[in-house]
Amino acid sequence: MAHEFGSVTPFLEAQIHIHPTNGQAIECLIDTGFSGDLVLPQTIVQKLNLSIIGRERIELVGAQHLTADIALIAINWLGKVETVRA
């Protein structure tokens, strides 16, 4: 059965490496309120040459809201390629 590996940082944060199909592994922290989307820094989006497909208003902890660019990224996940929003 396919599986992914993660670890815990010295600050006790859960992390995992994702593997985009067009780049090297990206280390990501796991949000305990995970919604299924990835949040990537703009520098990573530019490095991977991801196309922005739109903008969306998102809610942060404490009911704070902001508008963020949305891109699609293909990653290798559990033994197959999945396209997810970032």
Helices and strands as residue ranges (DSSP letters): E 6-8, E 14-20, E 26-29, H 42-47, E 52-59, G 61-63, E 65-77, E 80-85
